[in-house]
């Protein structure tokens, strides 16, 4: 055999082996990949089934599973409370070959709902990250989202995302890489703060989805930053909404405060005060009736 021909054959063989080894997020055998994100409030853990086969077991709330491999085509996906034999959600979904998906489970009111996201967004411009927001709904309502430098006051900026309704997935927008503060408010009202994430690093060509998740009280939100084909970072809301009910005899005046501010000032019984946003620890809680301090231990 001609030495040049022999060398060419060896080179082509090595190239073929190299291409087989260079797998990415998808598969080259015609299959699809899928992972589950438990963004629910009320499902402590979820099982994922394809038809009657359990594929993911007891995925805890506010967490993401690893990707599993599934055949392309129509697949029956089912979600159950971990350990239960009853379907909480079931639906046929079409999966394309060589494509990665993320199935997000969330509460829309009392209903378990899902969204299936194709993890196929192209990389943003060099020096930028791609970010979108998914408002999973519940009682969060329609919101505005502000992505700003950490020290910027809301009064000085316009919303990055405006009027994002419940159970709505927004579009990707490019944002210069860097460190940001993300705040979520009721739409059109900068004083109605629903979530405040003090520090989020967005890396060069990062592709991420900010998931807004219902909290037990409904109106406030938790945050989860989901990277395409990557990690999930949770941002639990550190605040609570508190109101004071003055129900003391003799039309007494009730005052309440914490180290962070006033909860109610001279609230006359019987009456109900307005909700106040405050750190949920209630550090330095003080209650007084007609100026006399009560034991708050």
ChimeraX attribute file (.defattr): number of C-alpha atoms within 10 A of each C-alpha:
attribute: neighborCount
match mode: 1-to-1
recipient: residues
	/A:1	5
	/A:2	6
	/A:3	8
	/A:4	8
	/A:5	10
	/A:6	10
	/A:7	11
	/A:8	11
	/A:9	12
	/A:10	11
	/A:11	11
	/A:12	11
	/A:13	11
	/A:14	11
	/A:15	12
	/A:16	11
	/A:17	10
	/A:18	11
	/A:19	9
	/A:20	9
	/A:21	9
	/A:22	8
	/A:23	10
	/A:24	9
	/A:25	17
	/A:26	21
	/A:27	15
	/A:28	14
	/A:29	10
	/A:30	14
	/A:31	18
	/A:32	23
	/A:33	24
	/A:34	22
	/A:35	21
	/A:36	24
	/A:37	23
	/A:38	24
	/A:39	26
	/A:40	25
	/A:41	21
	/A:42	15
	/A:43	21
	/A:44	15
	/A:45	18
	/A:46	24
	/A:47	23
	/A:48	25
	/A:49	18
	/A:50	17
	/A:51	14
	/A:52	11
	/A:53	10
	/A:54	13
	/A:55	16
	/A:56	19
	/A:57	16
	/A:58	17
	/A:59	20
	/A:60	18
	/A:61	18
	/A:62	22
	/A:63	18
	/A:64	21
	/A:65	19
	/A:66	14
	/A:67	18
	/A:68	14
	/A:69	14
	/A:70	17
	/A:71	15
	/A:72	17
	/A:73	14
	/A:74	12
	/A:75	15
	/A:76	13
	/A:77	19
	/A:78	21
	/A:79	25
	/A:80	22
	/A:81	20
	/A:82	18
	/A:83	11
	/A:84	11
	/A:85	11
	/A:86	11
	/A:87	14
	/A:88	16
	/A:89	16
	/A:90	17
	/A:91	14
	/A:92	13
	/A:93	12
	/A:94	11
	/A:95	20
	/A:96	18
	/A:97	18
	/A:98	17
	/A:99	19
	/A:100	24
	/A:101	23
	/A:102	22
	/A:103	19
	/A:104	19
	/A:105	23
	/A:106	29
	/A:107	22
	/A:108	20
	/A:109	15
	/A:110	10
	/A:111	11
	/A:112	17
	/A:113	18
	/A:114	23
	/A:115	16
	/A:116	14
	/A:117	16
	/A:118	17
	/A:119	19
	/A:120	14
	/A:121	12
	/A:122	9
	/A:123	13
	/A:124	19
	/A:125	14
	/A:126	11
	/A:127	14
	/A:128	20
	/A:129	23
	/A:130	25
	/A:131	22
	/A:132	18
	/A:133	22
	/A:134	21
	/A:135	25
	/A:136	29
	/A:137	24
	/A:138	22
	/A:139	19
	/A:140	25
	/A:141	19
	/A:142	18
	/A:143	24
	/A:144	22
	/A:145	23
	/A:146	20
	/A:147	22
	/A:148	20
	/A:149	15
	/A:150	14
	/A:151	9
	/A:152	12
	/A:153	9
	/A:154	15
	/A:155	8
	/A:156	6
	/A:157	11
	/A:158	14
	/A:159	19
	/A:160	14
	/A:161	18
	/A:162	17
	/A:163	15
	/A:164	20
	/A:165	18
	/A:166	18
	/A:167	21
	/A:168	14
	/A:169	18
	/A:170	17
	/A:171	12
	/A:172	16
	/A:173	15
	/A:174	16
	/A:175	20
	/A:176	16
	/A:177	17
	/A:178	14
	/A:179	16
	/A:180	19
	/A:181	17
	/A:182	20
	/A:183	20
	/A:184	23
	/A:185	26
	/A:186	22
	/A:187	19
	/A:188	13
	/A:189	10
	/A:190	18
	/A:191	10
	/A:192	14
	/A:193	19
	/A:194	24
	/A:195	23
	/A:196	21
	/A:197	18
	/A:198	15
	/A:199	14
	/A:200	17
	/A:201	12
	/A:202	19
	/A:203	17
	/A:204	18
	/A:205	19
	/A:206	22
	/A:207	26
	/A:208	24
	/A:209	20
	/A:210	21
	/A:211	23
	/A:212	28
	/A:213	28
	/A:214	26
	/A:215	20
	/A:216	10
	/A:217	11
	/A:218	15
	/A:219	18
	/A:220	25
	/A:221	29
	/A:222	20
	/A:223	26
	/A:224	22
	/A:225	19
	/A:226	21
	/A:227	17
	/A:228	20
	/A:229	21
	/A:230	14
	/A:231	13
	/A:232	18
	/A:233	16
	/A:234	14
	/A:235	20
	/A:236	16
	/A:237	18
	/A:238	13
	/A:239	18
	/A:240	19
	/A:241	16
	/A:242	17
	/A:243	15
	/A:244	18
	/A:245	16
	/A:246	21
	/A:247	16
	/A:248	14
	/A:249	9
	/A:250	9
	/A:251	14
	/A:252	18
	/A:253	21
	/A:254	25
	/A:255	22
	/A:256	19
	/A:257	18
	/A:258	16
	/A:259	12
	/A:260	12
	/A:261	15
	/A:262	14
	/A:263	23
	/A:264	23
	/A:265	14
	/A:266	15
	/A:267	22
	/A:268	21
	/A:269	17
	/A:270	15
	/A:271	14
	/A:272	14
	/A:273	15
	/A:274	13
	/A:275	13
	/A:276	15
	/A:277	17
	/A:278	20
	/A:279	17
	/A:280	12
	/A:281	11
	/A:282	16
	/A:283	12
	/A:284	11
	/A:285	17
	/A:286	18
	/A:287	17
	/A:288	18
	/A:289	18
	/A:290	13
	/A:291	12
	/A:292	10
	/A:293	13
	/A:294	10
	/A:295	8
	/A:296	9
	/A:297	5
